[in-house]
Amino acid sequence: MKTHKLYFYACYSLAFIWIFTGLTSVFFAPDIGFDILARANIEGTLADAAVYGGGILDVCLGVWLLTQRYTKLCCMLQCSVIVIYSLLLTWIDASFWLHPFGPVTKNVPIMVLILWVYEVQHESH
């Protein structure tokens, strides 16, 4: 029973991260995303697609996780997105790995939590 509670807390926590990050990217601070992309000379339509498309993708992943449907597939996609985002951010500006707030380094424990959710879901089915 304890694992069951932790599983849902983990899912809700991950969903919160994805949804809040997506809403922040689209509504609260898209300029930060555009500034980061501009460092790699990514501007215009491609930057718009990256910032707004990435934000929408983040929200969709969070909502999908809340539905508790096809959770294993959702976990695999979450890990794939995190790896892609991390690689892109490293390519654009590797100093984000050393940023005091850890925007990239936090991805490591988040991926561990996603993998734990995957394993619990896998064991229950």
C-alpha positions in Angstrom: 0.0 0.0 0.0 2.9 2.4 0.8 4.3 2.0 -2.8 0.8 2.7 -4.2 0.7 6.1 -2.4 4.2 6.9 -3.4 3.5 6.0 -7.0 0.6 8.5 -7.2 2.7 11.2 -5.4 5.4 10.6 -7.9 3.0 10.8 -10.9 1.4 14.0 -9.5 4.8 15.5 -8.9 6.0 14.7 -12.4 2.8 16.0 -13.9 3.2 19.2 -11.9 6.7 19.7 -13.3 5.7 19.1 -16.9 2.5 21.2 -16.8 4.1 24.1 -14.9 7.1 24.1 -17.1 5.0 24.1 -20.2 2.7 26.9 -19.0 5.8 28.9 -18.0 7.3 28.4 -21.5 4.2 29.5 -23.3 2.6 32.1 -21.0 4.9 33.4 -18.2 8.4 33.6 -19.6 8.7 32.7 -23.3 11.3 35.4 -23.7 13.8 33.2 -21.7 13.3 30.4 -24.2 13.8 32.8 -27.1 16.9 34.2 -25.5 18.4 30.8 -25.1 17.6 29.8 -28.7 19.1 33.1 -30.0 22.4 32.1 -28.5 22.4 29.3 -31.2 21.1 31.7 -33.9 17.7 30.0 -33.8 15.2 32.7 -34.4 11.9 33.4 -36.2 9.5 30.6 -37.0 11.9 27.8 -35.8 12.2 29.5 -32.4 8.5 30.0 -32.2 7.9 26.3 -32.9 10.5 25.3 -30.4 9.3 27.5 -27.5 5.6 27.1 -28.1 5.7 23.5 -29.4 7.9 22.5 -26.5 5.6 24.2 -24.0 2.6 22.5 -25.5 4.4 19.1 -25.5 5.3 19.6 -21.8 1.7 20.3 -20.8 0.5 17.3 -22.8 3.0 15.0 -21.1 1.8 16.2 -17.7 -1.9 15.8 -18.5 -1.2 12.4 -20.1 0.5 11.3 -16.9 -2.5 12.4 -14.8 -4.8 10.2 -17.0 -2.9 7.1 -15.8 -3.4 5.6 -19.3 -0.5 4.0 -21.1 1.8 5.2 -18.3 4.8 3.1 -19.5 4.7 4.7 -22.9 4.3 8.1 -21.3 7.4 7.4 -19.2 9.4 6.4 -22.2 8.4 9.5 -24.0 9.2 11.7 -21.0 12.7 10.2 -20.8 13.2 10.7 -24.5 12.1 14.4 -24.3 14.4 15.0 -21.3 17.3 13.5 -23.2 16.6 15.6 -26.3 16.1 18.8 -24.3 19.3 18.2 -22.3 21.3 17.5 -25.5 19.9 20.6 -27.2 20.6 22.8 -24.2 24.1 21.3 -23.9 24.7 22.1 -27.6 23.4 25.6 -27.2 25.2 26.5 -24.0 26.9 23.8 -22.0 27.3 26.2 -19.0 23.7 25.3 -18.0 25.2 22.1 -16.5 27.1 24.4 -14.0 24.2 26.8 -13.4 23.6 27.2 -9.6 19.9 26.4 -10.0 20.7 23.2 -12.0 18.3 23.5 -15.0 20.0 20.5 -16.6 21.4 18.6 -13.7 17.9 18.3 -12.1 17.0 16.1 -15.1 19.1 13.2 -13.7 16.9 12.7 -10.5 13.8 13.4 -12.5 14.6 10.7 -14.9 15.3 8.3 -12.0 11.8 9.1 -10.7 10.3 8.5 -14.1 12.0 5.2 -14.4 10.7 4.2 -10.9 7.2 5.1 -12.0 7.8 2.9 -15.1 9.0 0.0 -13.0 6.1 0.2 -10.5 3.6 0.4 -13.4 5.4 -2.5 -15.2 5.3 -4.7 -12.0 1.6 -4.1 -11.5 0.7 -5.2 -15.0 
